Amino acid sequence: MSVTIEAPGHSYSLVVDDSTGPAQVIEMDGADPQMALDVVQRQLPGREVELFEDGRRLGTVKCTRDGYWLVLPRHVLMHRSPAVTSS
């Protein structure tokens, strides 16, 4: 499923992979990532979402159902220590 939201500025993509089918991609244009984060908060609470700006991966974001934001920036993934494991 693909949804497009039109507005001037950069191109943002949200990719949601629920492992049960093809990834959902939501694309929009905006001056900054705030529009994309608003979509995550309203439509995808509790879901981990890959955030891209102009085709560049910015990181993984998640807005918890309690309204807290979890952000894993791109550089953390690229420079992760071998001793760190995900659970």
C-alpha positions in Angstrom: 0.0 0.0 0.0 1.4 3.5 -0.9 0.0 6.8 0.3 1.3 10.2 -1.1 0.9 13.5 0.7 1.8 16.7 -1.3 3.6 19.7 0.2 6.7 21.7 -0.8 10.2 20.8 0.4 12.1 17.6 0.9 10.8 14.1 0.0 10.1 11.9 3.0 9.3 8.2 3.1 8.1 6.0 6.0 8.6 2.3 5.5 6.7 0.0 7.8 7.5 -3.7 7.6 5.1 -5.9 9.6 6.7 -9.2 8.4 3.4 -10.5 7.2 3.4 -9.1 3.7 4.9 -6.4 1.6 6.2 -3.3 3.4 3.9 -0.3 3.6 5.4 2.8 2.2 4.1 6.3 3.0 5.6 9.2 0.9 5.2 12.9 1.5 6.9 16.2 0.8 7.6 18.8 3.5 10.1 21.4 4.7 11.4 19.1 7.5 10.7 15.7 9.0 8.0 16.9 11.4 5.2 16.1 8.9 6.5 12.5 8.7 6.8 12.2 12.5 3.2 13.5 12.9 2.0 10.7 10.6 3.9 8.1 12.7 2.4 9.5 15.9 -1.2 9.6 14.5 -1.4 6.6 12.3 1.4 4.2 13.4 1.7 4.4 17.2 3.7 1.5 18.6 5.2 0.6 15.2 8.9 0.8 14.3 9.2 2.9 11.1 12.2 3.5 8.9 12.4 7.2 8.0 14.1 8.4 4.8 14.7 12.0 3.6 15.3 12.5 -0.2 16.2 8.8 -0.4 18.7 8.8 2.5 17.9 6.7 5.5 17.7 8.9 8.6 17.0 6.1 11.1 14.3 4.1 12.8 11.6 5.9 14.8 8.8 4.7 17.0 6.2 6.6 19.0 5.0 4.5 21.9 1.3 4.3 22.7 2.1 6.5 25.7 3.5 9.2 23.5 7.2 8.7 24.1 9.6 8.8 21.1 12.3 6.2 20.4 14.9 7.2 17.8 17.8 5.1 16.5 19.8 7.4 14.2 21.6 6.1 11.2 25.1 6.5 12.6 24.3 4.3 15.6 23.5 1.4 13.2 26.6 2.0 11.1 29.0 2.2 14.1 27.4 -0.3 16.5 29.9 -2.1 18.7 30.1 -5.9 18.1 29.5 -6.4 21.8 26.0 -4.8 21.5 23.3 -7.2 20.6 19.6 -6.6 20.0 17.1 -8.4 22.0 
